[in-house]
Amino acid sequence: MWWASARDAHPTLRGLLDEDERARSGRLRQPAARALHLTAHALARTVAAAHLGVPAGELTLTATCKRCGGPHGKPLPPGPLGLSWSHSGDRVVVAVTLGTEVGVDVERIAPYARETAERVLRGPERAVLAALPEPRRPAGFVRYWTRKEALLKATGDGLSVPPELLHVTAPDAWPRLLSWSGPERPRLPLHMYDLDAGAGHLAALASVGAPVRPAAHDGSALLAAAVAAADAPATPRDLTPLTSERPVAP
């Protein structure tokens, strides 16, 4: 995983995004939301492009819905690279693997509505959450949510599968899928990992098929190097220490 923050947003990074990404960024009204969007997409492109040996601005990410075949869904780079990213609050995370589909989610810990918990949690999960001391419930809810979101990103389903169909372990327990209701449960094994997302945030990682070994890297430094490289085109390739910090292959 490569971690960064909204503070890493820099106008130069817009040059790494494709036309659609720049258009979506421009439609965001809040400066904080635009900063997170820019940081996340620029970091995802920089990491994936460095692995594939292409300029980040020339990287093609395609999305095909696994249900309808339309041009939407999980963005994928070419080749055997698994890629996922997420942002919330002040945190941005990009996960990349070789040969294994992956999903990652980070969320800021914040108060939640009871209606939201009733909509996305199963009955046993709601009971566990209600039994927690009230000050711990926001983090407990976010722990449930990040695990489910990471799983659904890894499988490529996203929120087309209602999160309440998934039953995961309690917030204080080792992350594991207990059940997936309905006929669309993936046949390959699913693996989950809780991540250290820093103060005020929680995050989770999931992989499909093979397990992975999560390793954290400095995405802020990576983006700073990308900005410097754009300002000095004579040395555009020195973007990342990926030769010594390659993601773990399954």
Accessible surface in RSA format (square Angstrom, percent):
REM  Atomic radii and reference values for relative SASA: ProtOr
REM  Chains: A
REM  Algorithm: Lee & Richards
REM  Probe-radius: 1.40
REM  Slices: 20
REM RES _ NUM      All-atoms   Total-Side   Main-Chain    Non-polar    All polar
REM                ABS   REL    ABS   REL    ABS   REL    ABS   REL    ABS   REL
RES MET A   1    21.81  11.3  10.37   6.9  11.44  27.2   6.22   5.3  15.59  20.7
RES TRP A   2     3.03   1.2   3.03   1.5   0.00   0.0   2.73   1.5   0.30   0.5
RES TRP A   3    22.76   9.1  19.07   9.2   3.69   8.7  17.18   9.2   5.58   9.1
RES ALA A   4     1.11   1.0   0.00   0.0   1.11   2.5   1.11   1.6   0.00   0.0
RES SER A   5     6.25   5.3   6.25   8.3   0.00   0.0   3.61   7.7   2.64   3.7
RES ALA A   6    18.69  17.2  14.16  21.9   4.53  10.3  14.40  20.3   4.29  11.4
RES ARG A   7   190.81  80.1 156.60  79.8  34.22  81.5  81.79 111.8 109.02  66.1
RES ASP A   8    33.48  23.5  21.47  21.4  12.02  28.4   7.97  18.8  25.51  25.4
RES ALA A   9    33.35  30.7  11.76  18.1  21.59  49.1  12.06  17.0  21.29  56.4
RES HIS A  10    73.51  40.2  72.56  50.4   0.95   2.4  48.42  49.9  25.09  29.2
RES PRO A  11   104.90  76.5  94.20  85.9  10.70  38.9  97.11  80.2   7.79  48.4
RES THR A  12    42.57  30.3  27.04  27.4  15.53  37.0  23.01  30.9  19.55  29.6
RES LEU A  13     1.36   0.8   1.19   0.9   0.17   0.4   1.36   1.0   0.00   0.0
RES ARG A  14    95.37  40.0  95.33  48.6   0.04   0.1  35.92  49.1  59.45  36.0
RES GLY A  15    56.20  69.3   0.00   N/A  56.20  69.3  34.70  95.2  21.51  48.2
RES LEU A  16    33.92  18.9  33.91  24.3   0.01   0.0  33.91  23.8   0.01   0.0
RES LEU A  17     3.66   2.0   0.07   0.0   3.60   9.0   0.12   0.1   3.54   9.5
RES ASP A  18    55.49  38.9  49.43  49.2   6.06  14.3  32.07  75.5  23.41  23.3
RES GLU A  19   134.62  77.3 130.24  98.5   4.37  10.4  43.58  84.3  91.03  74.3
RES ASP A  20    94.50  66.2  92.23  91.8   2.27   5.4  14.43  34.0  80.07  79.9
RES GLU A  21     6.63   3.8   6.63   5.0   0.00   0.0   2.16   4.2   4.47   3.7
RES ARG A  22    81.92  34.4  78.99  40.3   2.93   7.0  19.58  26.8  62.34  37.8
RES ALA A  23    46.56  42.8  32.18  49.7  14.37  32.7  44.03  62.0   2.53   6.7
RES ARG A  24    98.80  41.5  96.28  49.1   2.52   6.0  44.31  60.6  54.50  33.0
RES SER A  25     3.77   3.2   3.77   5.0   0.00   0.0   0.06   0.1   3.71   5.2
RES GLY A  26    57.35  70.7   0.00   N/A  57.35  70.7  29.29  80.4  28.07  62.9
RES ARG A  27   165.85  69.6 140.24  71.5  25.61  61.0  78.81 107.7  87.04  52.7
RES LEU A  28    59.94  33.4  56.60  40.5   3.34   8.4  58.17  40.9   1.77   4.8
RES ARG A  29   217.21  91.2 190.72  97.2  26.48  63.1  67.77  92.6 149.44  90.6
RES GLN A  30   119.83  67.0 119.18  87.1   0.66   1.6  40.59  86.4  79.24  60.1
RES PRO A  31    87.39  63.7  81.87  74.6   5.52  20.1  83.14  68.6   4.25  26.4
RES ALA A  32    69.34  63.8  60.35  93.1   9.00  20.5  67.06  94.4   2.29   6.1
RES ALA A  33    35.29  32.4  30.20  46.6   5.08  11.6  33.92  47.8   1.37   3.6
RES ARG A  34    86.22  36.2  84.97  43.3   1.25   3.0  23.76  32.5  62.46  37.9
RES ALA A  35    23.41  21.5  19.14  29.5   4.28   9.7  22.91  32.3   0.50   1.3
RES LEU A  36    16.83   9.4  16.83  12.0   0.00   0.0  16.83  11.8   0.00   0.0
RES HIS A  37    16.40   9.0  16.40  11.4   0.00   0.0  16.10  16.6   0.29   0.3
RES LEU A  38    15.66   8.7  15.66  11.2   0.00   0.0  15.66  11.0   0.00   0.0
RES THR A  39     0.00   0.0   0.00   0.0   0.00   0.0   0.00   0.0   0.00   0.0
RES ALA A  40     0.00   0.0   0.00   0.0   0.00   0.0   0.00   0.0   0.00   0.0
RES HIS A  41    16.59   9.1  16.15  11.2   0.44   1.1   7.41   7.6   9.17  10.7
RES ALA A  42     0.00   0.0   0.00   0.0   0.00   0.0   0.00   0.0   0.00   0.0
RES LEU A  43     0.00   0.0   0.00   0.0   0.00   0.0   0.00   0.0   0.00   0.0
RES ALA A  44     0.21   0.2   0.21   0.3   0.00   0.0   0.21   0.3   0.00   0.0
RES ARG A  45     1.92   0.8   1.92   1.0   0.00   0.0   0.25   0.3   1.68   1.0
RES THR A  46     0.58   0.4   0.24   0.2   0.34   0.8   0.20   0.3   0.38   0.6
RES VAL A  47     0.00   0.0   0.00   0.0   0.00   0.0   0.00   0.0   0.00   0.0
RES ALA A  48     0.00   0.0   0.00   0.0   0.00   0.0   0.00   0.0   0.00   0.0
RES ALA A  49     1.62   1.5   1.53   2.4   0.10   0.2   1.53   2.1   0.10   0.3
RES ALA A  50    33.89  31.2   4.34   6.7  29.55  67.2  14.38  20.2  19.51  51.7
RES HIS A  51    25.62  14.0   1.06   0.7  24.56  62.8   1.26   1.3  24.36  28.3
RES LEU A  52    55.64  31.0  28.77  20.6  26.87  67.5  33.25  23.4  22.39  60.3
RES GLY A  53    53.65  66.2   0.00   N/A  53.65  66.2  31.77  87.2  21.87  49.0
RES VAL A  54    56.51  37.2  51.68  46.8   4.83  11.6  51.91  45.1   4.59  12.5
RES PRO A  55    54.55  39.8  47.85  43.6   6.70  24.3  54.55  45.0   0.00   0.0
RES ALA A  56     5.91   5.4   1.93   3.0   3.98   9.1   1.93   2.7   3.98  10.6
RES GLY A  57    40.63  50.1   0.00   N/A  40.63  50.1  13.00  35.7  27.63  61.9
RES GLU A  58   129.41  74.3 104.25  78.9  25.16  59.9  44.20  85.5  85.21  69.6
RES LEU A  59     9.34   5.2   1.50   1.1   7.84  19.7   2.80   2.0   6.54  17.6
RES THR A  60    86.54  61.6  79.50  80.6   7.05  16.8  53.08  71.3  33.46  50.6
RES LEU A  61    31.14  17.3   6.79   4.9  24.35  61.2   6.79   4.8  24.35  65.5
RES THR A  62    80.00  56.9  75.41  76.4   4.59  10.9  57.94  77.8  22.06  33.3
RES ALA A  63    28.15  25.9  16.15  24.9  12.00  27.3  16.46  23.2  11.68  31.0
RES THR A  64    92.84  66.0  74.93  76.0  17.90  42.7  47.32  63.6  45.52  68.8
RES CYS A  65    19.59  14.8  15.71  17.5   3.88   9.1   1.46   3.7  18.13  19.5
RES LYS A  66   120.43  58.8  78.24  48.0  42.19 100.4  65.72  59.2  54.71  58.3
RES ARG A  67   103.75  43.6  63.85  32.5  39.90  95.0  45.87  62.7  57.88  35.1
RES CYS A  68    90.95  68.8  52.61  58.7  38.33  90.1  46.49 117.8  44.46  47.9
RES GLY A  69    49.69  61.3   0.00   N/A  49.69  61.3  24.14  66.3  25.55  57.2
RES GLY A  70    14.16  17.5   0.00   N/A  14.16  17.5  14.16  38.9   0.00   0.0
RES PRO A  71   128.69  93.8 103.80  94.6  24.88  90.5 106.89  88.2  21.80 135.5
RES HIS A  72    98.15  53.6  94.38  65.6   3.76   9.6  73.17  75.4  24.97  29.1
RES GLY A  73    46.74  57.6   0.00   N/A  46.74  57.6  27.03  74.2  19.71  44.1
RES LYS A  74    36.01  17.6  23.70  14.5  12.31  29.3  29.48  26.5   6.53   7.0
RES PRO A  75    47.49  34.6  46.96  42.8   0.53   1.9  46.96  38.8   0.53   3.3
RES LEU A  76    62.91  35.0  62.02  44.4   0.89   2.2  62.02  43.6   0.89   2.4
RES PRO A  77     8.82   6.4   0.00   0.0   8.82  32.1   0.24   0.2   8.57  53.3
RES PRO A  78    73.50  53.6  61.08  55.7  12.41  45.1  72.98  60.3   0.52   3.2
RES GLY A  79    61.04  75.3   0.00   N/A  61.04  75.3  30.15  82.7  30.90  69.2
RES PRO A  80    98.23  71.6  81.51  74.3  16.72  60.8  95.61  78.9   2.62  16.3
RES LEU A  81     8.16   4.5   2.64   1.9   5.52  13.9   3.01   2.1   5.15  13.8
RES GLY A  82     1.33   1.6   0.00   N/A   1.33   1.6   1.10   3.0   0.23   0.5
RES LEU A  83     0.60   0.3   0.00   0.0   0.60   1.5   0.00   0.0   0.60   1.6
RES SER A  84     6.87   5.8   2.47   3.3   4.40  10.1   4.62   9.8   2.25   3.2
RES TRP A  85    34.41  13.8  24.12  11.7  10.29  24.2  12.87   6.9  21.54  34.9
RES SER A  86     8.05   6.8   3.62   4.8   4.44  10.2   4.44   9.4   3.62   5.1
RES HIS A  87    69.81  38.2  52.68  36.6  17.14  43.8  34.88  35.9  34.94  40.7
RES SER A  88    19.54  16.5  14.20  19.0   5.34  12.3   8.62  18.4  10.93  15.3
RES GLY A  89    34.17  42.1   0.00   N/A  34.17  42.1  14.21  39.0  19.96  44.7
RES ASP A  90    42.87  30.0  41.69  41.5   1.18   2.8  26.90  63.3  15.97  15.9
RES ARG A  91    56.93  23.9  56.93  29.0   0.00   0.0  13.09  17.9  43.84  26.6
RES VAL A  92     0.00   0.0   0.00   0.0   0.00   0.0   0.00   0.0   0.00   0.0
RES VAL A  93     0.00   0.0   0.00   0.0   0.00   0.0   0.00   0.0   0.00   0.0
RES VAL A  94     0.00   0.0   0.00   0.0   0.00   0.0   0.00   0.0   0.00   0.0
RES ALA A  95     1.94   1.8   1.84   2.8   0.10   0.2   1.94   2.7   0.00   0.0
RES VAL A  96     8.22   5.4   1.10   1.0   7.12  17.2   1.10   1.0   7.12  19.3
RES THR A  97     8.08   5.7   8.08   8.2   0.00   0.0   8.08  10.9   0.00   0.0
RES LEU A  98    45.71  25.5  43.50  31.1   2.21   5.6  43.77  30.7   1.93   5.2
RES GLY A  99    57.51  70.9   0.00   N/A  57.51  70.9  26.14  71.7  31.37  70.3
RES THR A 100     7.87   5.6   1.68   1.7   6.19  14.7   4.77   6.4   3.09   4.7
RES GLU A 101    72.34  41.5  68.50  51.8   3.83   9.1  37.74  73.0  34.59  28.2
RES VAL A 102     0.10   0.1   0.10   0.1   0.00   0.0   0.10   0.1   0.00   0.0
RES GLY A 103     0.00   0.0   0.00   N/A   0.00   0.0   0.00   0.0   0.00   0.0
RES VAL A 104     0.00   0.0   0.00   0.0   0.00   0.0   0.00   0.0   0.00   0.0
RES ASP A 105     2.97   2.1   2.97   3.0   0.00   0.0   0.00   0.0   2.97   3.0
RES VAL A 106     0.02   0.0   0.00   0.0   0.02   0.0   0.00   0.0   0.02   0.0
RES GLU A 107    43.83  25.2  43.83  33.2   0.00   0.0   3.52   6.8  40.30  32.9
RES ARG A 108   128.68  54.0 120.73  61.5   7.96  18.9  29.30  40.0  99.38  60.2
RES ILE A 109    54.73  31.1  39.91  29.7  14.82  35.7  39.91  28.7  14.82  40.2
RES ALA A 110    25.81  23.7  20.31  31.3   5.50  12.5  22.99  32.4   2.82   7.5
RES PRO A 111   125.77  91.7 103.52  94.4  22.24  80.9 105.04  86.7  20.73 128.8
RES TYR A 112    62.45  29.2  31.59  18.0  30.86  80.3  28.78  21.6  33.67  41.5
RES ALA A 113    51.03  46.9  38.25  59.0  12.78  29.1  46.40  65.3   4.63  12.3
RES ARG A 114   180.90  76.0 173.04  88.2   7.86  18.7  48.08  65.7 132.82  80.5
RES GLU A 115   116.56  66.9 112.97  85.5   3.60   8.6  59.50 115.1  57.07  46.6
RES THR A 116    38.20  27.2  38.20  38.7   0.00   0.0  20.98  28.2  17.22  26.0
RES ALA A 117     6.05   5.6   6.05   9.3   0.00   0.0   6.05   8.5   0.00   0.0
RES GLU A 118    94.53  54.3  79.25  60.0  15.27  36.4  24.04  46.5  70.49  57.6
RES ARG A 119   144.31  60.6 135.56  69.1   8.75  20.8  71.44  97.6  72.87  44.2
RES VAL A 120     8.20   5.4   8.20   7.4   0.00   0.0   8.20   7.1   0.00   0.0
RES LEU A 121     1.12   0.6   0.11   0.1   1.00   2.5   0.11   0.1   1.00   2.7
RES ARG A 122    70.90  29.8  66.28  33.8   4.62  11.0   8.29  11.3  62.61  37.9
RES GLY A 123    35.65  44.0   0.00   N/A  35.65  44.0  22.69  62.3  12.96  29.0
RES PRO A 124    74.62  54.4  65.87  60.0   8.75  31.8  73.55  60.7   1.08   6.7
RES GLU A 125     0.95   0.5   0.43   0.3   0.52   1.2   0.95   1.8   0.00   0.0
RES ARG A 126    90.37  37.9  85.98  43.8   4.38  10.4  20.01  27.3  70.36  42.6
RES ALA A 127    63.15  58.1  49.10  75.8  14.05  32.0  57.65  81.2   5.50  14.6
RES VAL A 128    54.95  36.2  50.37  45.6   4.58  11.0  54.38  47.3   0.56   1.5
RES LEU A 129     5.69   3.2   5.69   4.1   0.00   0.0   5.69   4.0   0.00   0.0
RES ALA A 130    65.20  59.9  50.54  78.0  14.66  33.3  55.13  77.6  10.06  26.7
RES ALA A 131    86.71  79.7  48.80  75.3  37.91  86.2  60.23  84.8  26.48  70.1
RES LEU A 132    21.74  12.1  20.19  14.4   1.55   3.9  20.59  14.5   1.15   3.1
RES PRO A 133    75.22  54.8  63.09  57.5  12.13  44.1  75.07  62.0   0.15   0.9
RES GLU A 134   124.79  71.6 118.48  89.6   6.31  15.0  33.35  64.5  91.45  74.7
RES PRO A 135   118.85  86.6  86.60  78.9  32.25 117.2  97.99  80.9  20.86 129.6
RES ARG A 136   104.73  44.0 100.84  51.4   3.89   9.3  48.44  66.2  56.29  34.1
RES ARG A 137    75.43  31.7  75.43  38.5   0.00   0.0   9.61  13.1  65.82  39.9
RES PRO A 138    32.55  23.7  32.54  29.7   0.01   0.0  32.54  26.9   0.01   0.0
RES ALA A 139    34.77  32.0  33.76  52.1   1.01   2.3  33.97  47.8   0.79   2.1
RES GLY A 140     3.97   4.9   0.00   N/A   3.97   4.9   3.20   8.8   0.77   1.7
RES PHE A 141    17.43   8.7  17.43  10.8   0.00   0.0  17.43  10.6   0.00   0.0
RES VAL A 142     9.75   6.4   9.63   8.7   0.12   0.3   9.75   8.5   0.00   0.0
RES ARG A 143    39.21  16.5  39.21  20.0   0.00   0.0   1.65   2.3  37.56  22.8
RES TYR A 144     1.72   0.8   1.72   1.0   0.00   0.0   0.00   0.0   1.72   2.1
RES TRP A 145    47.16  18.9  47.14  22.8   0.02   0.0  40.18  21.4   6.97  11.3
RES THR A 146     0.00   0.0   0.00   0.0   0.00   0.0   0.00   0.0   0.00   0.0
RES ARG A 147     0.16   0.1   0.16   0.1   0.00   0.0   0.05   0.1   0.10   0.1
RES LYS A 148     0.55   0.3   0.55   0.3   0.00   0.0   0.55   0.5   0.00   0.0
RES GLU A 149    28.30  16.2  27.04  20.5   1.25   3.0   2.36   4.6  25.94  21.2
RES ALA A 150     0.00   0.0   0.00   0.0   0.00   0.0   0.00   0.0   0.00   0.0
RES LEU A 151     0.23   0.1   0.23   0.2   0.00   0.0   0.23   0.2   0.00   0.0
RES LEU A 152     0.94   0.5   0.94   0.7   0.00   0.0   0.94   0.7   0.00   0.0
RES LYS A 153    45.98  22.4  42.75  26.2   3.24   7.7  37.90  34.1   8.08   8.6
RES ALA A 154     2.25   2.1   0.00   0.0   2.25   5.1   0.00   0.0   2.25   6.0
RES THR A 155    18.05  12.8   1.37   1.4  16.67  39.7   6.12   8.2  11.93  18.0
RES GLY A 156    25.36  31.3   0.00   N/A  25.36  31.3  12.26  33.6  13.10  29.3
RES ASP A 157    10.80   7.6   2.92   2.9   7.88  18.6   0.72   1.7  10.07  10.0
RES GLY A 158    26.13  32.2   0.00   N/A  26.13  32.2  25.18  69.1   0.95   2.1
RES LEU A 159   106.27  59.2  79.69  57.0  26.59  66.8  80.81  56.8  25.46  68.5
RES SER A 160    65.81  55.6  28.54  38.1  37.26  85.8  39.25  83.6  26.56  37.2
RES VAL A 161     1.11   0.7   0.71   0.6   0.39   1.0   1.11   1.0   0.00   0.0
RES PRO A 162    55.07  40.1  52.39  47.8   2.68   9.7  55.07  45.5   0.00   0.0
RES PRO A 163    13.56   9.9  13.56  12.4   0.00   0.0  13.56  11.2   0.00   0.0
RES GLU A 164    59.31  34.1  58.49  44.2   0.83   2.0  25.76  49.8  33.56  27.4
RES LEU A 165    52.26  29.1  52.26  37.4   0.00   0.0  52.26  36.7   0.00   0.0
RES LEU A 166     0.00   0.0   0.00   0.0   0.00   0.0   0.00   0.0   0.00   0.0
RES HIS A 167    35.12  19.2  35.12  24.4   0.00   0.0  17.37  17.9  17.76  20.7
RES VAL A 168     1.32   0.9   0.00   0.0   1.32   3.2   0.00   0.0   1.32   3.6
RES THR A 169    12.50   8.9  11.33  11.5   1.16   2.8  12.50  16.8   0.00   0.0
RES ALA A 170    33.83  31.1  27.82  42.9   6.00  13.7  28.00  39.4   5.82  15.4
RES PRO A 171    17.61  12.8   8.66   7.9   8.96  32.6   8.66   7.1   8.96  55.7
RES ASP A 172   112.71  79.0  74.83  74.5  37.89  89.6  41.18  96.9  71.53  71.3
RES ALA A 173    44.08  40.5  31.63  48.8  12.45  28.3  40.75  57.4   3.34   8.8
RES TRP A 174   192.62  77.3 178.68  86.5  13.94  32.7 162.51  86.7  30.10  48.8
RES PRO A 175     8.84   6.4   5.25   4.8   3.59  13.0   5.25   4.3   3.59  22.3
RES ARG A 176   137.86  57.9 134.74  68.7   3.12   7.4  51.58  70.5  86.28  52.3
RES LEU A 177    19.62  10.9   4.77   3.4  14.85  37.3   4.77   3.4  14.85  40.0
RES LEU A 178    73.46  40.9  44.31  31.7  29.15  73.3  45.91  32.2  27.55  74.1
RES SER A 179    40.78  34.5  38.83  51.8   1.95   4.5  36.33  77.4   4.45   6.2
RES TRP A 180    15.08   6.1   1.02   0.5  14.06  33.0   0.15   0.1  14.93  24.2
RES SER A 181    37.19  31.4  27.76  37.0   9.44  21.7  27.08  57.7  10.11  14.2
RES GLY A 182    48.46  59.8   0.00   N/A  48.46  59.8  24.01  65.9  24.46  54.8
RES PRO A 183   136.22  99.3  94.73  86.4  41.49 150.8 108.17  89.3  28.04 174.3
RES GLU A 184    87.12  50.0  70.08  53.0  17.05  40.6  35.49  68.6  51.63  42.2
RES ARG A 185   115.46  48.5 101.19  51.6  14.28  34.0  35.05  47.9  80.41  48.7
RES PRO A 186    26.89  19.6  12.44  11.3  14.44  52.5  22.71  18.7   4.18  26.0
RES ARG A 187   242.51 101.8 202.28 103.1  40.23  95.8  80.37 109.8 162.14  98.3
RES LEU A 188   107.57  59.9 103.45  74.0   4.13  10.4 103.55  72.7   4.02  10.8
RES PRO A 189    79.13  57.7  67.09  61.2  12.04  43.8  78.93  65.2   0.20   1.2
RES LEU A 190    28.74  16.0   2.51   1.8  26.22  65.9   2.58   1.8  26.16  70.4
RES HIS A 191    49.66  27.1  45.62  31.7   4.04  10.3  32.53  33.5  17.13  19.9
RES MET A 192     9.36   4.8   1.77   1.2   7.59  18.1   1.77   1.5   7.59  10.0
RES TYR A 193    34.94  16.3  33.24  18.9   1.69   4.4  32.54  24.5   2.40   3.0
RES ASP A 194    51.38  36.0  26.01  25.9  25.36  60.0  17.09  40.2  34.29  34.2
RES LEU A 195    16.66   9.3   7.54   5.4   9.12  22.9  12.50   8.8   4.15  11.2
RES ASP A 196   129.98  91.1 101.99 101.5  27.99  66.2  46.60 109.7  83.38  83.2
RES ALA A 197     2.59   2.4   0.00   0.0   2.59   5.9   0.06   0.1   2.53   6.7
RES GLY A 198    38.27  47.2   0.00   N/A  38.27  47.2  31.06  85.2   7.21  16.2
RES ALA A 199   104.09  95.7  69.52 107.3  34.57  78.6  81.42 114.7  22.67  60.1
RES GLY A 200    42.10  51.9   0.00   N/A  42.10  51.9  30.77  84.4  11.33  25.4
RES HIS A 201    19.82  10.8  15.06  10.5   4.76  12.2  15.00  15.5   4.83   5.6
RES LEU A 202    26.82  14.9  26.82  19.2   0.00   0.0  26.82  18.8   0.00   0.0
RES ALA A 203     0.00   0.0   0.00   0.0   0.00   0.0   0.00   0.0   0.00   0.0
RES ALA A 204     0.07   0.1   0.07   0.1   0.00   0.0   0.07   0.1   0.00   0.0
RES LEU A 205     3.66   2.0   3.66   2.6   0.00   0.0   3.66   2.6   0.00   0.0
RES ALA A 206     0.00   0.0   0.00   0.0   0.00   0.0   0.00   0.0   0.00   0.0
RES SER A 207     0.00   0.0   0.00   0.0   0.00   0.0   0.00   0.0   0.00   0.0
RES VAL A 208    21.70  14.3  15.24  13.8   6.45  15.6  15.24  13.2   6.45  17.5
RES GLY A 209    19.92  24.6   0.00   N/A  19.92  24.6  13.31  36.5   6.61  14.8
RES ALA A 210    32.46  29.8  25.69  39.6   6.77  15.4  29.43  41.4   3.03   8.0
RES PRO A 211    78.81  57.4  74.03  67.5   4.78  17.4  74.23  61.3   4.59  28.5
RES VAL A 212    16.91  11.1   4.47   4.0  12.44  30.0   9.00   7.8   7.90  21.4
RES ARG A 213   165.46  69.5 159.60  81.4   5.86  14.0  66.78  91.3  98.68  59.8
RES PRO A 214    50.22  36.6  25.62  23.4  24.60  89.4  30.03  24.8  20.19 125.5
RES ALA A 215    40.94  37.6  31.93  49.3   9.01  20.5  38.36  54.0   2.58   6.8
RES ALA A 216    73.96  68.0  44.38  68.5  29.58  67.3  44.59  62.8  29.38  77.8
RES HIS A 217    28.84  15.8  18.35  12.8  10.49  26.8  23.62  24.3   5.22   6.1
RES ASP A 218    85.95  60.2  73.08  72.7  12.87  30.4  37.48  88.2  48.47  48.3
RES GLY A 219     0.00   0.0   0.00   N/A   0.00   0.0   0.00   0.0   0.00   0.0
RES SER A 220    38.93  32.9  35.75  47.7   3.18   7.3  22.57  48.1  16.36  22.9
RES ALA A 221    55.36  50.9  43.56  67.2  11.80  26.8  50.35  70.9   5.01  13.3
RES LEU A 222     3.98   2.2   0.48   0.3   3.51   8.8   3.45   2.4   0.54   1.4
RES LEU A 223     1.50   0.8   1.39   1.0   0.11   0.3   1.50   1.1   0.00   0.0
RES ALA A 224    63.43  58.3  49.96  77.1  13.46  30.6  57.41  80.8   6.02  15.9
RES ALA A 225    32.31  29.7  23.46  36.2   8.85  20.1  30.04  42.3   2.27   6.0
RES ALA A 226     7.08   6.5   1.73   2.7   5.35  12.2   1.96   2.8   5.12  13.6
RES VAL A 227    19.05  12.5  18.97  17.2   0.08   0.2  19.05  16.6   0.00   0.0
RES ALA A 228    58.54  53.8  50.28  77.6   8.25  18.8  55.95  78.8   2.59   6.8
RES ALA A 229    10.55   9.7   5.85   9.0   4.70  10.7   9.24  13.0   1.31   3.5
RES ALA A 230    56.92  52.3  24.86  38.4  32.06  72.9  36.53  51.4  20.40  54.0
RES ASP A 231   103.75  72.7  71.36  71.0  32.40  76.6  31.93  75.1  71.82  71.6
RES ALA A 232    47.03  43.2  42.20  65.1   4.83  11.0  47.03  66.2   0.00   0.0
RES PRO A 233   101.09  73.7  89.07  81.2  12.02  43.7  90.31  74.6  10.78  67.0
RES ALA A 234    98.46  90.5  60.70  93.7  37.76  85.9  73.42 103.4  25.03  66.3
RES THR A 235    75.79  53.9  68.61  69.6   7.18  17.1  59.37  79.7  16.42  24.8
RES PRO A 236    65.82  48.0  60.72  55.4   5.10  18.5  60.72  50.1   5.10  31.7
RES ARG A 237   157.53  66.1 136.67  69.7  20.86  49.7  70.04  95.7  87.49  53.0
RES ASP A 238   114.04  79.9  93.15  92.7  20.89  49.4  36.71  86.4  77.33  77.1
RES LEU A 239    32.84  18.3  29.67  21.2   3.18   8.0  30.61  21.5   2.24   6.0
RES THR A 240    36.45  25.9   8.79   8.9  27.66  65.9  12.69  17.0  23.76  35.9
RES PRO A 241    70.29  51.2  60.66  55.3   9.63  35.0  69.82  57.6   0.47   2.9
RES LEU A 242     7.69   4.3   7.43   5.3   0.26   0.7   7.43   5.2   0.26   0.7
RES THR A 243   130.75  93.0 104.34 105.8  26.41  62.9  83.63 112.3  47.12  71.2
RES SER A 244    92.21  77.9  55.61  74.2  36.59  84.3  51.70 110.1  40.51  56.7
RES GLU A 245    66.29  38.1  60.62  45.9   5.68  13.5  18.67  36.1  47.62  38.9
RES ARG A 246   112.41  47.2  92.42  47.1  20.00  47.6  45.42  62.1  66.99  40.6
RES PRO A 247    17.12  12.5   6.54   6.0  10.58  38.4  11.55   9.5   5.57  34.6
RES VAL A 248    38.44  25.3  28.54  25.8   9.89  23.8  33.43  29.0   5.01  13.6
RES ALA A 249    57.65  53.0  41.45  64.0  16.20  36.9  41.45  58.4  16.20  42.9
RES PRO A 250    74.21  54.1  16.74  15.3  57.47 208.9  43.68  36.1  30.52 189.7
END  Absolute sums over single chains surface
CHAIN  1 A    12084.8       9269.1       2815.6       7151.1       4933.6
END  Absolute sums over all chains
TOTAL         12084.8       9269.1       2815.6       7151.1       4933.6
